[in-house]
Amino acid sequence: MNPTFILAAFCLGIASATLTFNHSLEAQWTKWKAMHNRLYGMNEEGWRRAVWEKNMKMIELHNQEYREGKHSFTVAMNTFGDMTSEEFRQVMNGFQNRKPRKGKVFQEPLFYEAPRSVDWREKGYVTPVKNQGQCGSCWAFSATGALEGQMFRKTGKLVSLSEQNLVDCSGPQGNEGCNGGLMDYAFQYVADNGGLDSEESYPYEATEESCKYKPEYSVANDTGFVDIPKQEKALMKAVATVGPISVAIDAGHESFMFYKEGIYFEPDCSSEDMDHGVLVVGYGFESTESDNSKYWLVKNRYKLPEIVIFEIQKRILICQQCLDTVPCALRHTSEIPRSLS
């Protein structure tokens, strides 16, 4: 547990003796703690129990509203059950929403009609879902996902790339390890460094360590990155013609923390408060081909004992309409690695 949160829990725990709990949930609380290896100090237990019960109530209410047709997706209790949404943002979401470097702009192919649906998993471009742990390294996973797709496109071989290499070594480009970063800084590191090691040779540790890059294990390279224009159709064409694309989303909502299955849509999502890097691996339409039925296939980084939140086998609706007209959770400047060498 992050020391900041332990201190906050301690301060709030002073008043925990006055908290009242739903005793009918006692068995579930005990089972959940055992399943997720939670051990609390005396002053923290009451606070964490209160947060967990609050999240349980939210989950029950959301799923009841889902049965009433008010939502298009369900939620479920998971390993984030004793965390507030603020903690979730700080611990899990490492995309730094600051002005990035500008890359070249993606040139949409002329007279190209994007297909109705695209799923790069079916073509072999996408590695299995990985687990970032309690490290704000989503930016690294998003970047390696895009590079993995482009390396497969070039070589026909799908090789899992090292997120740890990026976490440990891309500080000079502006990234901050488990404290966050940007995908374009990651792409720039690979270009500056002349390569990126494989995951097998440089495995993920979920903590920042000294740089251990070894050029003899390098399996990928790029020459920079390309920005995709703000228009949603430009992103569709990029996904259809290039492959998986790095994007950022607003993932700081309880609905995202506990997402289980269905088409995710959060009416309060923001196009300004980006905090989580993910990978768009395709798109489609649920029914008729209209903006209101469009969804993006998104590969995420949270692998849980029972489910994978935002698992790419699920269909995720990130934006209902075009980026310029409604608030949505897709970052305006998505990136792809530029011409591999």
ABEGO torsion letter per residue (X at the ends): XBAAAAAAAAAAAAAAAABBBBAAAAAAAAAAAAAAGBBBBAAAAAAAAAAAAAAAAAAAAAAAAAAAGABABBBBBBAAAABBAAAAAAAABABBBBBBBBBBBBBBBBGBBBBABBBAAAAGABBBBBBAEBBBAAAAAAAAAAAAAAAAAAAGBBBBBBAAAAAAAAAAAGBAEAAEEBAAAAAAAAAAAGEBBBAAABBBAGBBBBBABBAAABABBBAEBBBBBABAAAAAAAAAAAEBBBBBBBAABAAAAABABEBBBBAABBAABBABBBBBAEBBBABBBBAAABBBBBBBABBBAABBBGBAABBBBABABBAAABBBABBABBBBBBEBX
